[in-house]
Amino acid sequence: MSFRSLIESLHGRGKILTISRPVSRHLEAAAVLNEAGDRPVLFERIAESPFRVAGNLFASKESVAAAFGIDRSDLLRKMAHAIANPSKPRVVERAPCQEVVEEDVDLDRLPILFHCDRDGGRYVTSGVFCTRSRDGTPNMDFHRAMQIGRDRFSIRVVAGRDFDALLRRDGALPVAVCVGNGPNVLLAAATSVRPGLDELEIANTLEPLAVTRALTFDGWIPAESEFVLEGVVRLDERAPEGPFVDLTGTYDFIREEPVFQVTRITHRKDAIWHALLPGRGEHKTLMGMPREPTIYREVESAGVRCLDVHIQPGGCSWLHAVVQIEKKRPDDGLRAIEAAFRGHRSLKHAFVVDPDVNPYDPLEVEWALATRFQADKDLLIKAAEKGSSLDPSADPATSRTAKCGFDCTKPLGEESRRFEKALFPRCDLDAYVERS
């Protein structure tokens, strides 16, 4: 389902909050999105731009699953299947994303939002960067982009990631930043896969995808994107980027980052901008959830039966994960912890639970921690590990942090009887209530 068709579907079912009055892109639109919580919002009029804006479309796992027409419980395996079975998208020559071509670049016409009062500037937060290196290696990824001029951004490039490696090797990369995409493209762009694997093929397995050729370089882009900003990112040209409210809800600091020079803008005739509010539900869902299938894959590869993985919102949808396993061997819990850290390198705390513990209920996870965990034998500590730059408690220069895993599974065999949950009888309460 494309970004546009999802908005139309939500509108038809009365599931989107439509704002008809003019709203400013400076703080006001962000305030509305924040107050709306997980409710999707469509701004019909932005005071400083001719384009409409939509946000909060993917603010929960349930909303992503609904866009695919599946249950939340099916998302993990659907994503794991797509990563393991990439397939070629359909190529089209005439694409909706190129209905309008603007060679006179003016980023000020776009409804790029200023989110919080201490931000360094107006930010593109939902932009999917599509590139192709000099030797033909494709890459699709997210990078936040702070506008620093009429045709320029400073973009946050995390050291050690695939885009960073390609940029350092080539010195400059042609890019197409695609805004307004369906959930298949967004989830594929957020996955961590081996270098060289085309994330557009993962998106196509999630849901059939049409792609078209970018106008300024030999690379493929999603044909149904709402906007495409094409240009070049150069390693040797840098500018300050930040402050920015990141996934943790805290401010990331100012860095000197590569500059993205925009040379062309294309868009649909009636394009809708995707505003992704940083540090809130949509940001957390789209960034954290794609790490669940990579954890699942590593746990299974370790010979442990994995039933579910949940990247917890309480851990900023990035630093905490609950792994539900079917325990067969005494050390399966510790094996799963090690595998979880391999599956998500930024993971800080891992909790492993049994099938009778709901990984989506933090109270049940805490109950398992209280009743099935002993720190002297069930705690795995990894000191001075490479962690996440998003963690404000990690070393700011190296991102080194202490990681730990909690094996909250019960023992096997006869001893497990002491840990069984009591099953209370159930009834239909309405049958006992007299109606007047």
N, C-alpha and C positions, 0 to 999 in steps of 0.2 A: 504494500500500500504506500503510495507516494505521500509526501508531506501534505500536498494540497487535497488529495482525496481523503486523507484522514481528517483534515479540518472540515471538509464538506460532510463527512459521515458524522462527526461529533455535532455539527450544527443541526443536521437533520434529526438527530436524536435528543436535541436540547441539552447536550452535555458540555457545551462550551460557553463561557461567559463572554458576551460580545459587548465591547465598550464603544459607543458611537460618538461620544464627545471627544474633542481634540485633547490629546495627551502628549506631554513633552517627553522627548527621549532622554532628557537630563533629569535623572532621579525619579521622576513621576511614574513612568512606565514600570520601572523596577519596583517601586513601592506597591503598585497594583498587583504585579506578579507575586510579590512576597505575601501580601495580604490574602491572595487567592489560595495560597497553600498548594495543594495538589490539583486544584481545579484548572483545566485548560482555559486560556484567555486569548481572545482575538481583539486587537485594537484596530478599529476601522479607520481612525484618523490619527496620524502622528503630526504634531504641530510643525516640525521642522523638515518633514519629508513627504513625498507623494506616495510612499509605499505603506501598505498595511504590515502589521507585526503580529505574530502569534507566539505564545510560550506556554510552558507547563504541560505540553502534550504527552511527555513521557516521564512524568514525575513519580511513577511507581512501577514495580514489576507487573502489577495487574494491568496498567495501561499499555505497557509494551506487549504483553501477551494478547490483550484484546485487539491490538492493531494487527497481530498475526492471525487472529481468530483461533487461539489456543488457550488452554488453562495455564495459570502461573506455574504449576508443577511440571509442565512440559517444556518450559523455556530452557532449562539447563541442558537437557539432552538434545534439543533442537540446535542450540548453539554449538555444542560439542560435535554434533554430526556435521555441521556446516564447516567448521574448522578442519575436520578430518577429510571432508569430501568437497573441496572447492570445485567450481564448475564455471565454464566460460559464459559470460553474459552475452546477450544479443546486441549486435552493433547496428546503430541507426545513423543515417546521414543527416536527417533533419530532426533536430532535438528541441523540445520546449525550452530548455535552458538557454538556447541561443536565438530565441525569437527576436530579441532586441540586442543590438551590438553597439556599445558606446566606446569609441576610441578616445574621446576627450574625457579623461578620467577625472571624476569629482566625487570623492568619498563623502563629502559633506552632504550630498543629496540622499545618502543612504540612512536608514533609521538605526544606526549603530548606537547602542545605549550606553549611557553613563550610569553605572549601577549604584555605587556607594560614594559618600562624600569625600573619602580619602583616596579614591582610585586615582591612578596616574593619568587617566584619560578615558575616552570612549573605547569600548572593547567589542571585538567580534569574538564570541565565545562558542558558537556552534559551527564554526567553519571547519570543514573536512578538507585537509590539504592533500591533493593528488599530485604526485610528481613522477618523473621518470629520469633516472640518472643517465650519464653519458654512455654507459655500457648497456642501457636498456632495463636496468633494475627498477621495477615499480614500487611505490610505497604510498600508502594512504594512512593518514594519521590526523589527530587533533593537535592544534597549537593555538593558544590564545594569542590574539593580535591586538595591540594597542595602537590606535590611530595617532600618527605624529605629523601628519601633513595631508594635503589635498590628494596625494597619490601614494602615501607611504604608511607602513606600519612597522613597529618594532615587535617581533614575535618571540615568544618564549620557546626555546629549543632545549629540551632536557638532554644533558650530556649522556652519551652512551646508548641512546635510542637509535633506531635504524635511520631516521631522517638525519640525525646529527652525524652519523657515520658517513652517509652519502654526501652530505654537505661538506664535511671535512675532506673527503676524498676528491670531490670535483671542484670545490671552491665556490661554486654557485649552482643553484638548482632552479629549473623552470617549475612553477607551481600553478595550480588552479585551485583556488579556495572556494569550495562549493557550500552554499548556505541554503537551508530548506530542503532536507532530505528525509526519506522514509526511514523506518526503524532498521531495515536490513543494512542500509549504508552506514547509519550511525553506529550500530553495534559492531559491524565489521571493522570500521575505522578505529574502534576502541580496543580491539583484541590485540594480544601480544602473540605473534607467530614468528616462525623462523624467517630470517632475512630473505627477500626475493619472492616470497609467496605473495601473490596479488590479492589484496584484501577485497577488491571488487568481485573476485570469484567466490569468496566466502559470502559476500552480500547476495550474490546470485543464487547460491544454494539455500540461504535463508528464505529468499523469495525472489522469483524471476526478475531480473534487472536488465534494463536497456542502457547502453553506454554509447557515447559519441566521442569523436576526437576533439581535443582542445584546439582552440584557434591559433595559439601562439607557439605550440610545441607538439611533438609527437607523443602524446599521452592520452589516456582514456579518462573520461569523467562521467558521472551519473547523468543520464540524459534528462531526467525529470527534476533536477535541482531547480530551485527557484532563482538563485543568483549564482554567478561564477565570477570570481575576481582572479584574472590571470596576470602573471608577472614573473619576477625573478627574486629569489632570496640569495643574498650574497654574504659569504662568510667574512669578508674583509671590511664590510660596512656595518657599523654597529651604532646603537642608540639606546638610551635608558628605557627600560620596560618595567612598569610597576609604579606604585604599589597596586596590588590586586587581591581581592578577597577570593581565596582558593577553597578547595574542597573541605578543608577543616573548619571553615568559617572564621579563620584568622587571616590577617594580612600577610601576603608574601612580600618580600622586600624587593628593592630596586636592583636590577642587574643591567649590565651592558649586553644587549642581545642583537642578533642579526636583523637587518632591515629587509623588509619585503617591499619592493617597488612594483606597484600595480600599473600595468600598461594597457589593460583592456577590461571592461566590465560587460558581461552579458547577463540577460535575465529574461524571464517570462514577461509577456505584455502586461499582466496584472500581478506582478510578483509579490509574494508574501515573505517577509523576513522572519527567520527563526531566532527569537530572543531567548537565550538560555541563561537563566539567572544563576550566577556563580554561588557555590556553597549551599544551594537549596536542592529540593527533591529531584528535579530533572537532571541537574549536574551529577548528583550522586548516583542516580540510577544508570545513566549512560556511561559513566566512568567506572563504577565499581562492578556492576553486573557482568560485563564481559570478562572479568578475571575469574569468575566462578567456573566456567568450563575448563580453563587452563589448570586450575587447582584440581578439579574433578579428574582430568586426564592424568595428572601426575600421581594422584592417590591410587587410581586404578593401575597405573604402570608399576606402582610399588607392591602390587599383589594384594591390595586391600580393597574389599568391596565397598565402593562409595555409593551412598544412597542420595545424598543431596549436599549442596554447598550454599551457604548464605553469607554474602559480604554484608556485615551489619551496619545499618545507618548510625548506630551509636558509636561506631568506630570510624565515623566520617565516610562510610561506604568505601573505605580504602585500606584502613589499618587493621581491622578486625575481621576474622572469618570464622564461621561455625561449620564444621565438617561432620556430617552424619554418616556413620559407617555401620556395616554389619560385621561385628567382631568375630573372627574365627581363631585367632592366635593371641596369646597374652600380650605380645608387643605390637599388635595392629594399631593401637592408639598412637604410640610413639612414631611408628612408621608413617602414619597419616599426617602427623605434625610436620615431620621432615619434608614430606612430599608437598604439603601445603605451602611451605616456604619456597620450595623450588618452583611451584606453579604460579606464585605471585611474589616477586622479589621485593616489593614494597611492604608486604605483610609484616605487621609488628606483633600481633597476638593471635594465636590460633587456638580454638576450642574444639575438641573432638567429642562427639556425643553418640549415644546409642539410638536405635530406631524408635524407642518409646519417648524420646525427647524432641519436641518441636523446635527445629533450628531457627524458626522465625519468631519465636516467643522468647524475649530476653529473660523473662521470669523463669521459664523452664530451663534455660541454659544455666542461669544462676543456681537453680535448684540442683542441677546435675553437678555443678561445681561444689556446692555445699555438701552433697551427700555421697558423691562417687570419686572425689579427688583427694589425694594425699600429696602434699608438696614434696615430701622427701623421696617419693618414687614416681610420681605422675607428672612432675614439672620438668620441662626441657628448656634450658636457658642457653641462648646463643649470644655471647657478648661481643660488642664492637663489630656488628655486622653492617653491611651496606644496607641502608634503609631507604626511606622516602624523603625527598626534599620538601614534601608538604608537611612533614611532622615538625612542628616548632620546637619540640624537645630534643630532636636529633642534633648532632653536631652541625652547625650551619655551614662549615667549610667542606666537610666530607660526607654529610648525611649518614654518618655512622650512628648506630643506635643499638640498644639491647633488645633482643627479641625473645619471646618465650611462648611455649605451647603448653596447653593444659589438657591432659588426658582425663576426660570426665566420663569415661566408660566404666561400666561395672565389670568385675572379674568374670571369668568363664566357669562353667561347671557348677557343682553343688553350692559353692559360695555365693553365686549370683542371686540365690533365693532371698538373701537378706536385703537386696537392693531393688526388688520388684516393687512397682507402683501398685498401690491398692486400687482396685476397680470398684467404684461405687455403682449401685443400681441406678438405672435411668428410668424416666417416665415422661409422659406427656402432661406437663403441668396444666395446660389449658383444660384437660379433662377433669381436673379437680377444682376448678374455679367456677363458682356459680355466677351466671350472667343475669343482671337485673333487667 
